[in-house]
């Protein structure tokens, strides 16, 4: 990591740490007397939420960064292929077939395993169908992915219209992005271990992504098995997106926002510092944003604000890129 990166990383780290401490302890302000039990319960609940937000920030950062490297496009995210739509459709199908009282919905572990299996399975089928000839048909993969996303969205809308209204409310509560109603039941035993193990594989390959960023032909000439790396990375991305989506629901623009801002701050193409800063920025956006919403009691969802700002930022990137060309 270059010395010129140390200062911005230090500043953003301090901001992220301050945001975490504020979120954990701000509720104690103005409290005259509090018991040990109340303090333990309050901090435990908030600590679980903070860990979940950190997991989401890291997964969105690494998946957005790697996906942009694979596609050589700064405005694309894994949701383009339909990862989030697959999760929403899986929850809707479970309720449609088995009802809202099924153990596949009530049990967080069963639901996570089934949803993750469906998302990874769908991704592997999509990759196998498009990339089966051993060629880098990534443009075709993106096109087919967008068609699949539209198809799954239409099927989800149809099922929502024919299921029972009470079941529809259950589906909505499970698929709407929410940082206050997280699925923390799977946090410690499933989400965190899966995220750490998958993340280790991706971090190990960051040096190869630096080379792949030069282009397919250059990477192959330097000894990179481009197709193997791409297939492996897409599967790992699908697993991490499954973890993030199962925790808080689909957040389409968080990765786009954090990764591109990290690029602008660091002015580099090396993946390790970008990954580190984008993860820290994601933590700042989620934790500090949730803190501000709760302190000022704003009646809105942070995910809506993130998607709004992310969408505007994407338009800015497109306009800037068009002017450069």
C-alpha positions, 0 to 999 in steps of 0.5 A, spaced: 500 500 500 502 506 497 504 512 502 499 517 499 494 512 501 495 512 508 492 519 510 485 518 506 485 511 509 486 513 516 481 519 516 476 514 513 477 509 518 476 514 524 470 516 521 467 509 521 470 508 528 466 514 530 460 512 527 460 505 530 461 508 537 456 513 536 451 508 534 453 503 540 452 508 545 448 514 543 442 512 546 445 512 553 445 520 553 440 523 558 439 516 561 440 517 569 440 510 571 441 504 567 442 497 570 447 492 568 442 488 564 439 493 560 446 496 558 447 489 556 441 488 552 441 494 549 449 494 547 448 486 545 442 488 540 446 494 537 452 490 536 449 485 532 446 490 528 453 493 527 456 487 525 451 485 520 452 492 517 459 491 517 458 484 513 454 488 508 459 493 507 464 489 506 460 484 501 458 490 497 465 493 497 468 486 494 463 484 490 462 491 486 469 492 485 471 485 482 464 485 478 467 492 475 473 489 474 470 483 470 466 487 466 471 493 465 465 498 467 464 502 473 457 503 473 455 495 473 453 491 479 452 484 480 444 486 481 444 487 473 445 479 473 439 478 477 442 476 484 437 480 488 431 478 483 433 471 485 432 472 492 425 476 492 423 470 487 425 465 492 422 468 498 415 469 494 415 462 491 416 459 498 410 462 501 406 461 494 408 453 495 408 452 502 404 458 505 407 463 510 407 459 516 412 454 513 418 452 517 422 454 511 420 461 512 419 461 520 426 458 521 432 463 519 437 457 518 433 453 513 431 459 509 438 462 508 440 455 506 435 454 501 435 462 498 443 461 498 442 454 494 437 457 489 441 464 488 448 460 487 444 454 483 441 459 478 448 463 477 451 457 476 446 455 471 446 461 468 454 461 467 454 454 465 449 456 459 453 462 457 460 460 458 459 453 456 464 454 450 470 456 454 469 463 451 469 470 455 462 471 453 461 476 459 457 481 454 452 475 453 452 474 460 450 481 462 444 481 456 442 474 458 442 476 466 438 482 465 433 478 461 432 473 467 432 479 472 426 482 468 423 475 467 424 473 475 421 480 476 415 479 472 414 472 475 414 475 482 409 480 481 404 475 478 405 471 484 404 477 489 397 478 485 395 471 486 397 469 493 393 471 500 394 478 502 397 476 509 402 472 505 403 478 501 405 482 507 410 476 509 413 476 503 414 484 503 417 484 510 422 479 508 424 482 501 424 489 503 431 492 504 431 494 512 437 496 516 432 496 522 429 489 521 435 485 520 435 477 520 440 477 525 438 470 527 443 467 522 448 472 523 453 469 528 453 461 526 452 462 518 452 469 515 459 471 518 463 464 517 460 464 510 462 471 509 469 470 512 471 464 508 469 466 501 472 473 503 479 470 504 478 466 497 477 473 494 482 477 497 487 472 495 485 473 488 486 481 488 493 481 486 490 477 479 485 482 479 490 488 478 492 484 472 485 482 469 484 490 470 489 491 464 484 487 459 483 479 457 489 479 452 494 482 457 492 478 463 492 471 458 499 473 456 501 474 463 499 467 465 492 468 468 487 463 466 482 469 465 476 464 464 477 460 470 478 466 474 472 469 472 467 463 473 470 462 480 469 470 482 462 470 479 460 464 484 464 467 490 460 473 488 453 470 488 455 467 495 457 473 498 451 477 495 446 471 498 449 473 505 448 480 504 441 480 501 439 475 506 441 479 512 438 486 510 435 485 503 437 487 496 441 494 496 442 495 489 447 501 489 451 501 495 457 497 492 456 502 486 457 508 490 462 506 495 467 503 490 467 509 485 468 514 491 474 509 493 476 510 486 476 517 486 479 518 493 485 514 492 486 515 484 489 508 483 487 502 480 490 497 485 484 493 488 487 492 495 486 499 497 480 500 493 477 494 497 479 497 504 476 504 503 470 502 499 468 497 505 470 503 510 465 508 506 460 502 506 460 502 514 460 510 514 454 510 509 450 504 513 452 506 520 452 513 520 446 514 516 442 509 520 444 513 526 442 520 523 435 517 521 434 514 528 437 521 532 432 525 528 427 520 527 426 521 520 420 517 517 424 514 511 428 508 510 436 508 509 436 503 503 431 508 499 436 514 500 442 509 498 439 507 492 437 514 490 444 517 491 447 511 488 442 512 482 444 520 481 451 518 482 451 513 477 448 518 472 453 523 474 459 517 472 455 516 465 455 523 464 462 524 465 464 518 461 460 521 455 464 527 456 471 524 456 469 520 450 
